[in-house]
Every structure is written in C-alpha cells, then in structure tokens.
Amino acid sequence: MPYIEPQRVEESKWVRVLIAKDAISTGWDCPRAEVMVSFRTVNDKTQITQLLGRMVRSPLARRIPGNDRLNAVDCLLPKFNRQAVEQVVDELTTGKDSATPGRVLTDYVEVKPNPAVPATVWEAFEALPSQTRPQRGAKPAVRLTALAHELASDGILFSAGNFAHSQMHEALDRFQADNVDKIRGKRQSVLVVEGKTVKADMLGKGRSLEQFWEDADVAVIDDAYRRAARIFSPAISKSYVDHLASKIADRDDDPEAFL
C-alpha cells in the first residue's frame, strides 16, 4: 500500500492519485481531493460521515465563483450502506445533525507520564500479562479439505481429496434443488448491477437521486466468484464449477462448451 504522511499530502501539490487500503479513515487531510472511489463495505454511519466530511470541504479549500464544477466532489461508494450515506448527505447539505454534537479540538496538549509516579509502577505495568486475540476458527469447508489433504499425505486414505469434494458437490446440489427460487434471485442480482447516484448541492441545499441498472460484465461475475471462493475455499469452488460444467458438456468431447 503506498503510504503518504497526511501533512505531505496537503503540502505536496504534485500528488495526483493516492491508493490506500485503510489509511484515509483517520489522520488524512487533503483539501484538494476531488474524487474518491472506495470498494470497501462500510455500514458505520460515523465512519461514512468522516470520509464524506473530508471530501466536501471543497476541492480547492475555497469556493470558486462562477463555476460550480470546480466546487464539486465525486464519491463513488458502491458498497457503502445506502441508507447511512443518504442520511449523511442530508445532514451535510441541510446543516441538520441528529447526532450528539462532538467536540472540536483547537489546541492540543501533549500528555507525558507523571514524573511523580515511581519507576516501579511503570515496570509493573509493562510486566502485566498480555494475550493475543485468538484468530477466528477456520470455515468448515476449509477444515474439510485440510483434513482430506492430511489423510492423503499420511497414506490413510489416498482418495480423501476426491471423496471430500464429491461429498461437498452432492451437498451443494441438494441445496440448489431446495432453494431454486432464492438462488435464481441471487443470480439475477449478480448479472444485473443496480446502482444509485446521489447528487448534493451544498450551496442550494438540494439533493437528487438517480437509479440505474447495468448488465454485469466479466469483472463483476469474477468478483462474485471470488467472494464465494472465500466461503467454500478456492479448491472446492473450482471443483464445483467443473462439476456444474460437466453437466452441460464433456471436457474432452466439447472443451469449448465446457469452458
């Protein structure tokens, strides 16, 4: 992740694009920012307010008379909570804020350890036991394939991998058969991308909404596949796709149809 210190972003006029994974939520100050694209899933209203608030301070940190486009910013947030975004936009454009007013810190004070506290106190504090937060347990599908790999590696069951995958394929086939309508709706939601454009006029305190629908391209479908692979594990996802494709065409007799 390219990292740029906040003050450098503000001072460096040559910075045109900043790519970050999780560095602009806090401690980021760039008044010249004009466009933000985020593919993160954000539901917390406070975090959304922070991000949008940093953008709407006007791109050039001052209003340019005669050209509203120079006073506009674009935020493309396809995975942000839609309702929370609309609430934040309303509050920013109308000046109404239903949340508890926050404090504004103008003069900070550096807080240092109290020199009157004996050194033994700090030594005891540093000696306090700590424990690393345990990682979340592995998903059942991942545990299944890992177990199959170990069984095959130890020579206990050489076909453990194929057996585990075939059992998962049967379970997924049963699930599809029991949830035909639900899966059809989910599949349609992937193939057709629905979006909403929210345009806010900070000067006129107005807001407009525009909905649009687009057919999904290969990138959208690949993204849905990758999200599924994180649930089922990449190995099972790949083998199940092959399993589904084999119901339509034979890999050897008709490889093009199989693909």
TIPA-191320 format. One record per residue (C-alpha): chain; x, y, z. Coordinates in pm, whole numbers. Example, Ala and Ser with C-alpha at 12.3 -4.5 7.8 and 13.67 -1.06 7.14 Angstrom:
! residues 2
["A", [1230, -450, 780]]
["A", [1367, -106, 714]]
***
This chain:
! residues 259
["A", [0, 0, 0]]
["A", [154, 335, -96]]
["A", [164, 541, 222]]
["A", [190, 918, 229]]
["A", [201, 1109, 555]]
["A", [-106, 1335, 598]]
["A", [92, 1660, 603]]
["A", [278, 1558, 291]]
["A", [-48, 1501, 106]]
["A", [-162, 1850, 196]]
["A", [166, 2017, 108]]
["A", [259, 1816, -199]]
["A", [86, 1975, -497]]
["A", [222, 1705, -729]]
["A", [27, 1420, -570]]
["A", [-246, 1328, -819]]
["A", [-357, 981, -707]]
["A", [-345, 815, -366]]
["A", [-411, 440, -341]]
["A", [-470, 317, 13]]
["A", [-616, 14, 183]]
["A", [-710, 156, 522]]
["A", [-522, 483, 567]]
["A", [-770, 760, 486]]
["A", [-1031, 696, 754]]
["A", [-839, 892, 1016]]
["A", [-547, 1130, 1005]]
["A", [-599, 1212, 638]]
["A", [-618, 1573, 527]]
["A", [-619, 1665, 160]]
["A", [-836, 1970, 77]]
["A", [-766, 1931, -295]]
["A", [-930, 1589, -312]]
["A", [-1190, 1584, -590]]
["A", [-1274, 1216, -646]]
["A", [-1287, 924, -405]]
["A", [-1354, 563, -509]]
["A", [-1396, 306, -234]]
["A", [-1469, -64, -274]]
["A", [-1485, -131, 99]]
["A", [-1804, -241, 269]]
["A", [-1888, 29, 524]]
["A", [-2204, 34, 734]]
["A", [-2096, 253, 1025]]
["A", [-2252, 599, 991]]
["A", [-1973, 769, 1187]]
["A", [-1707, 636, 953]]
["A", [-1912, 737, 650]]
["A", [-1953, 1087, 796]]
["A", [-1577, 1116, 847]]
["A", [-1496, 1014, 492]]
["A", [-1761, 1227, 323]]
["A", [-1685, 1521, 553]]
["A", [-1323, 1517, 443]]
["A", [-1430, 1529, 80]]
["A", [-1697, 1803, 87]]
["A", [-1475, 2076, 225]]
["A", [-1444, 2180, -141]]
["A", [-1165, 2053, -363]]
["A", [-954, 2369, -355]]
["A", [-1026, 2453, 12]]
["A", [-1217, 2761, -107]]
["A", [-1521, 2831, -322]]
["A", [-1456, 2920, -685]]
["A", [-1717, 3172, -805]]
["A", [-1873, 3123, -1147]]
["A", [-1801, 2753, -1194]]
["A", [-1983, 2509, -968]]
["A", [-1797, 2213, -1119]]
["A", [-1480, 2338, -952]]
["A", [-1665, 2330, -621]]
["A", [-1792, 1973, -664]]
["A", [-1657, 1640, -547]]
["A", [-1745, 1289, -662]]
["A", [-1765, 997, -420]]
["A", [-1818, 654, -577]]
["A", [-1915, 422, -292]]
["A", [-2081, 110, -436]]
["A", [-2052, -96, -115]]
["A", [-2136, 171, 143]]
["A", [-2462, 139, 334]]
["A", [-2707, 328, 112]]
["A", [-2936, 447, 390]]
["A", [-2646, 572, 601]]
["A", [-2496, 758, 304]]
["A", [-2826, 930, 229]]
["A", [-2860, 1037, 594]]
["A", [-2509, 1178, 598]]
["A", [-2568, 1362, 269]]
["A", [-2889, 1513, 411]]
["A", [-2709, 1630, 723]]
["A", [-2422, 1779, 527]]
["A", [-2645, 1962, 281]]
["A", [-2907, 2088, 527]]
["A", [-2681, 2150, 823]]
["A", [-2901, 1935, 1046]]
["A", [-2724, 1678, 1257]]
["A", [-2930, 1444, 1469]]
["A", [-2623, 1301, 1641]]
["A", [-2481, 1433, 1964]]
["A", [-2260, 1735, 1888]]
["A", [-1894, 1647, 1904]]
["A", [-1606, 1846, 2047]]
["A", [-1367, 2050, 1836]]
["A", [-1005, 2038, 1949]]
["A", [-818, 2355, 1857]]
["A", [-509, 2343, 2081]]
["A", [-370, 2003, 2163]]
["A", [-168, 1927, 2474]]
["A", [96, 1655, 2473]]
["A", [40, 1428, 2771]]
["A", [351, 1268, 2921]]
["A", [392, 1018, 3207]]
["A", [365, 1173, 3550]]
["A", [724, 1213, 3680]]
["A", [596, 1174, 4037]]
["A", [495, 812, 3970]]
["A", [772, 573, 4085]]
["A", [952, 376, 3817]]
["A", [841, 51, 3981]]
["A", [482, 131, 3882]]
["A", [574, 154, 3514]]
["A", [782, -163, 3540]]
["A", [486, -345, 3691]]
["A", [261, -206, 3420]]
["A", [491, -334, 3146]]
["A", [508, -673, 3319]]
["A", [132, -723, 3310]]
["A", [44, -1039, 3115]]
["A", [-98, -992, 2769]]
["A", [-270, -1230, 2536]]
["A", [-304, -1218, 2161]]
["A", [-660, -1219, 2044]]
["A", [-729, -1566, 1903]]
["A", [-796, -1590, 1534]]
["A", [-1140, -1687, 1415]]
["A", [-1182, -2057, 1355]]
["A", [-1138, -2187, 1006]]
["A", [-1450, -2236, 798]]
["A", [-1587, -2593, 790]]
["A", [-1522, -2629, 418]]
["A", [-1158, -2528, 465]]
["A", [-1122, -2768, 757]]
["A", [-1269, -3048, 545]]
["A", [-1022, -3001, 260]]
["A", [-732, -2963, 506]]
["A", [-830, -3290, 676]]
["A", [-858, -3465, 339]]
["A", [-511, -3340, 245]]
["A", [-362, -3471, 571]]
["A", [-533, -3811, 532]]
["A", [-398, -3844, 179]]
["A", [-49, -3724, 276]]
["A", [-27, -3975, 561]]
["A", [-140, -4258, 337]]
["A", [-452, -4325, 542]]
["A", [-695, -4252, 259]]
["A", [-533, -4173, -74]]
["A", [-861, -4063, -238]]
["A", [-963, -3841, 56]]
["A", [-949, -3524, -155]]
["A", [-1175, -3655, -430]]
["A", [-1412, -3807, -174]]
["A", [-1440, -3481, 24]]
["A", [-1506, -3280, -290]]
["A", [-1767, -3524, -418]]
["A", [-1949, -3507, -85]]
["A", [-1947, -3127, -99]]
["A", [-2074, -3134, -457]]
["A", [-2367, -3354, -355]]
["A", [-2448, -3127, -60]]
["A", [-2437, -2816, -281]]
["A", [-2654, -2986, -545]]
["A", [-2914, -3066, -278]]
["A", [-2900, -2709, -153]]
["A", [-2957, -2577, -505]]
["A", [-3251, -2810, -556]]
["A", [-3409, -2698, -229]]
["A", [-3358, -2326, -294]]
["A", [-3425, -2285, -666]]
["A", [-3618, -1957, -643]]
["A", [-3383, -1799, -391]]
["A", [-3075, -1887, -596]]
["A", [-3240, -1761, -914]]
["A", [-3297, -1423, -748]]
["A", [-2941, -1409, -615]]
["A", [-2804, -1499, -956]]
["A", [-3009, -1223, -1118]]
["A", [-2874, -973, -865]]
["A", [-2524, -1062, -980]]
["A", [-2599, -1048, -1352]]
["A", [-2777, -710, -1325]]
["A", [-2596, -436, -1133]]
["A", [-2826, -187, -961]]
["A", [-2690, 148, -852]]
["A", [-2799, 484, -728]]
["A", [-2638, 821, -791]]
["A", [-2682, 1079, -516]]
["A", [-2610, 1438, -619]]
["A", [-2594, 1700, -347]]
["A", [-2582, 2076, -394]]
["A", [-2401, 2219, -93]]
["A", [-2483, 2575, -192]]
["A", [-2850, 2529, -275]]
["A", [-2903, 2265, -6]]
["A", [-3064, 2035, -260]]
["A", [-3031, 1666, -334]]
["A", [-3134, 1442, -623]]
["A", [-3140, 1065, -665]]
["A", [-3099, 871, -987]]
["A", [-3123, 493, -1013]]
["A", [-2964, 288, -1290]]
["A", [-2932, -76, -1393]]
["A", [-2649, -226, -1598]]
["A", [-2573, -577, -1720]]
["A", [-2282, -724, -1527]]
["A", [-1954, -767, -1709]]
["A", [-1694, -1038, -1657]]
["A", [-1524, -841, -1378]]
["A", [-1845, -830, -1172]]
["A", [-1906, -1202, -1218]]
["A", [-1544, -1282, -1130]]
["A", [-1580, -1073, -814]]
["A", [-1889, -1271, -712]]
["A", [-1698, -1593, -773]]
["A", [-1406, -1477, -559]]
["A", [-1642, -1388, -273]]
["A", [-1794, -1734, -295]]
["A", [-1449, -1892, -303]]
["A", [-1366, -1727, 28]]
["A", [-1663, -1912, 180]]
["A", [-1629, -2253, 19]]
["A", [-1247, -2242, -21]]
["A", [-1082, -2191, -362]]
["A", [-1030, -2565, -415]]
["A", [-1394, -2663, -362]]
["A", [-1516, -2364, -562]]
["A", [-1305, -2463, -862]]
["A", [-1401, -2829, -845]]
["A", [-1771, -2744, -806]]
["A", [-1760, -2515, -1109]]
["A", [-1609, -2804, -1306]]
["A", [-1879, -3032, -1163]]
["A", [-2155, -2797, -1283]]
["A", [-1991, -2751, -1623]]
["A", [-1962, -3128, -1668]]
["A", [-2343, -3149, -1650]]
["A", [-2361, -2935, -1966]]
["A", [-2070, -3059, -2173]]
["A", [-1785, -3309, -2160]]
["A", [-1441, -3157, -2106]]
["A", [-1277, -3386, -2365]]
["A", [-1555, -3412, -2627]]
["A", [-1655, -3044, -2632]]
["A", [-1396, -2831, -2448]]
["A", [-1535, -2502, -2583]]
["A", [-1884, -2569, -2447]]
["A", [-1729, -2691, -2123]]
["A", [-1547, -2358, -2082]]
***
